[in-house]
């Protein structure tokens, strides 16, 4: 099946001879040859230079000599010289400039291969001063007649962006790139998409700007471009959020045929798009039928991935691990394909085991146990151990199969293979924890194998079992006693268990074990240097000597039930990872932020850097940046005077200056009306040449998962130059749009927005701070008793304090506050005067966001003082600050 | 987005050739890190994707990112005596990188006949050119060796001054796999339907897993730009075209069909028509999987009687479970034996048996195995009185169990498919109107065929 040798391999093309010159004076000789007049001598000399470069020898001293050879019509020689340049340009930036002329000349060559080569190479030379000269040729290349040159140029824009993003913006290359999405040639489209996605990723800006028209172009190109291009397009589709379920379904339909592609990367990216979009399809009956049929379509391609090369299988398995967590039904009947083959690489076997445990059910447990038993006799120790422990995990997961699992473990213990026995003991301990007092009958068998145990974890587990079931084991004290002989040499984990087990034993059978417990306590408190052990020893000692009944309650108390941990990824993280299928992130099971350095921070609190990049950044009062600065919530003149008391309203802030958006000034804010979240924008047409009629809007992922229900905004009536108008955007919350949050950092209030003016084609960006009250749900009420429980249960660490001063007098009346808060879905729970403090009153409020985050607030008012103390408690600590700011804002401004 | 750099090293991790596409990684240092990984990490702990953080510590899935962001990610495959590795600093598409690396290896094989240390050194100039053309800024471009050959050649005489070579249209065209103006004296196309049987049988004889992995392989020698249409006895196609009753003979249900990039997928999704412009030469047009229960075509039972310290005896029974008019050719039954056996002796009713000490296995060779037959073979070995396992306590488990590898079987049955797939027609239309002959063959062979020993 392999292609026949094509003759090419042999013959006179053997390059290895170039590696052989090793003598002294070699450089001098080379230099002479590089200046030779005979073409073939010159070519050979350059090859020798490249050969030296390849083996890691420094040949940078020949820079000028090699550079001299660049003026040639010989394309092979040219390629070699260019290759040399790419390698050494960094070390010789000044000299590299000498090559600029050739590059510029070549970029206008009659031969498209040479034009492309010049542009491609120039982009790879990361010398600042070269880039200035690159712009001209690049601009031409982007409009070249030959698609080969255009597709090369498209990638080159991404290269340029890496070195000099401002140049790309200045020259309008991004727009040109965007235009290339509509190119007639599929390869050009694919590379333009790849370049745009890359720029979007590194800049955190939405430069893709997927609109309905763009979408159609992408879907059309999907059918025509190379397999690699298909992956680029699918990956950028996966980042796009369809406007509604119907659009999502439409795209899925066009993507589904890709599941049939022979290239595994295409298949995986298609799976990613489908799974991400499925979220949006809603759950009506028709839709759930559609989802079911899609799920059926996904299984076969996923199974087929397991027939690919082992490395690809590994990637596939790591992803399937996520997929079965997200949608367990897809592969529920396919467990057999995850059975390990003898010759699978170990990393594949380990991943298959994980998935077997995830898919195991009452239906297939018998077969799985047979398999796991078989694996337990294989040679690879790690794999065997994991298989044994898998049997235990099955038992913990499936109550009705626990007994069968224990049966298999007992059989394995009979093999007397040291590490199998030890691992079995460890998992049996877990089974005992999960099902207390059910399987003690096997303890005798375990005890027979005491002397095989030499690993700390296994020993500790065994000792725990003995202590826990001391009353059922006739000679528990003797067994423990044997361990005690070597107490001092044991691992700390074993020592701790021994201590606890002995105390348990004593509490259950005080008569016979008095001496033993004394000895252990002595050993622990006096002989040991381990603080953990000493502390535990002292605690037991004191408990036992003061109140044995209390000791019983503490030591023999009920333990929390352990859970099956097979579906353990946090749902939020899981959603993020599903959107990352096929990438490193999905292999590591970590969000990209965890390991990738961002060049300019995208959505995070420390956004300043990006703003510095952006020359047009308008330093207005956008409430930017420092979250701890309460000043960010300043009262702004534009908010106007009090309108209707019981209505919500948006805090309108100036978010975009006219110079940034080609003449449109924008004020924006969020509010909730009848349960719908809206962004309201006031637009002043300062100097836009045309009337503002239609706009298209897109939001970046944000901390709240907000996305517009429609991308189109129409201004009715149109806003003529010099006048202003209002536009409203309805928003919904979708998990796809949720920017990943880091646990301990306050969530960024920023919502990054891109607007395209359909009349002028101008696109501008700005950020609006979200005011959390717009997200509060109408059904945020809570029973008083539940409130008190919650208040108590939230850890003090998740508490936020603050004082709001300068509250307008009319807002100091508690009844008014309660009513006004209610209009903003902040619900009154209780109020009471503070005892022993004349004129002080505490009021409790509760609010719950549409996304089910809960906040509990305590406000303290004092008569005659225009300030109020706030104490806020929440489990969603990263959003606490925002909730507090919302309350402050409402108190200050009604 | 994809790879920062690609490099090829020898088995010790020493660089043979490299290309830094994006200049955002210190390549020399990165290759040293890779070499360190190869040497220092236990084989059993190695994974084909790994991360090295800014401090130079290797991290696997659980702890990636624990020491902050940054560092490099390595993605590698091995081939003969070399490693192909890509490095990235971003959240790249790993599936894409792996398929790229495999295809790159294929391109090198097509060019140089083999991909190994020597062939790389012998052709480094062309390899640099290929690295330049197959990937740009870390994004895969064209990896079709037929097309690449038309403008990157190893021809030593090509240094003609007038390098008028243009980029082939196929490089950017929608038909990126076929050059224009191909001419063959004789227009022929060969079609091989090869079905491979993957089988896993438990020690107690139950079939744990059986599936057919099949490929329709083509060797196309057609001139011009031919349009091809392939008709199979595909049940869903009959249904889609409303001819489920008309279909002569039986139709079959294929599971998860995968197509070569030349097949129009949207069209197939629409009406199950397989239409395409083929590449020139050899390629896999489609692969499919069949999950139906397949009877193990060649059944093997083994009875092993070890007598520790003296001898070990094998009784192997094999049976062919297909129709008697079919014949399995070149059947090889490979039975693992302990590593320290000596003085082998065999008795078999058919074929011949050889002991392969370097593989710790015996191979029972049956040239022609007709359907519905059963044969027997006995093997006898001596065992040393002190086994290797006794001497080396650490290797105890290994010594005892390594020969418990499953039995594997190789075979080929021509003119037979398990699925019953049939090529109904292959229409070839070219605007010059030539007549071309399609040749069709069917073969069933072993895939991953394993029977565990008791």
Interface residues (C-beta under 8 A of the other chain):
Chain A: X1 X2 X3 X5 X6 X8 X9 X10 X11 X12 X13 X14 X15 X16 X18 X19 X39 X40 X43 X47 X50 X51 X54 X56 X73 X74 X75 X76 X77 X79 X80 X83 X86 X87 X90 X111 X112 X113 X114 X116 X120 X123 X124 X126 X146 X147 X148 X151 X152 X155 X156 X158 X159 X162 X185 X186 X187 X188 X191 X194 X197 X198 X201 X223 X224 X225 X226 X227 X228 X231 X232 X235 X254 X256 X257 X258 X260 X261 X262 X263 X264 X265 X267 X268 X269 X300 X301 X303 X304 X307 X309 X310 X311 X312 X314 X315 X316 X318 X336 X337 X339 X341 X342 X343 X346 X347 X367 X370 X371 X374 X377 X378 X379 X380 X381 X382 X417 X580 X582 X583 X584 X585 X586 X587 X588 X589 X590 X592 X593 X594 X595 X596 X597 X598
Chain B: X1 X15 X16 X17 X18 X20 X21 X22 X23 X24 X28 X43 X44 X46 X47 X48 X49 X51 X61 X64 X65 X69 X70 X71 X73 X75 X76 X77 X88 X89 X90 X91 X92 X93 X94 X95 X96 X98 X99 X100 X102 X109 X110 X111 X112 X113 X114 X118 X119 X121 X122 X123 X124 X125 X126 X128 X129 X132 X136 X137 X139 X140 X141 X142 X143 X151 X153 X154 X155 X156 X158 X159 X161 X162 X163 X164 X165 X166 X167 X171 X172 X173 X174 X176 X198 X200 X202 X203 X208 X209 X211 X213 X217 X255 X256 X257 X258 X259 X260 X261 X264 X265 X266 X268 X269 X281 X282 X284 X286 X287 X289 X291 X397 X398 X401 X402 X404 X405 X406 X448 X450 X452
